[in-house]
């Protein structure tokens, strides 16, 4: 099964099975849970699993294991979505190197610069974002550099 089909299958199964986290509407999926989960991570970066996360789930009357599946779906969507998943796509190495550096600007966490795990995750995400841009426009970062130069006058 290719990546996009696996992703689609995983998300559909997640949505079908979420009766335990159904919202007030009674549907098996409540989109506000995704928004609440993202807000939680904005307000609690790098939570301790059994402490902050489970306490938050309990405060919302959510089962932590169910909510973790939403987190997996979010992560899978970010990591496996996008234009770069075409098996025939191979980015230009020079453009990719420039792109990874540019995209790291969006992923920087000042208090985590020396954390090897976070740094590796940032590198993976920067490469993913850059690859998606390059799959659409093979010279994306050359164009971006020209545009930024023009904008500065």
Beta strands, then each sheet from edge to edge (+ up, - down):
end
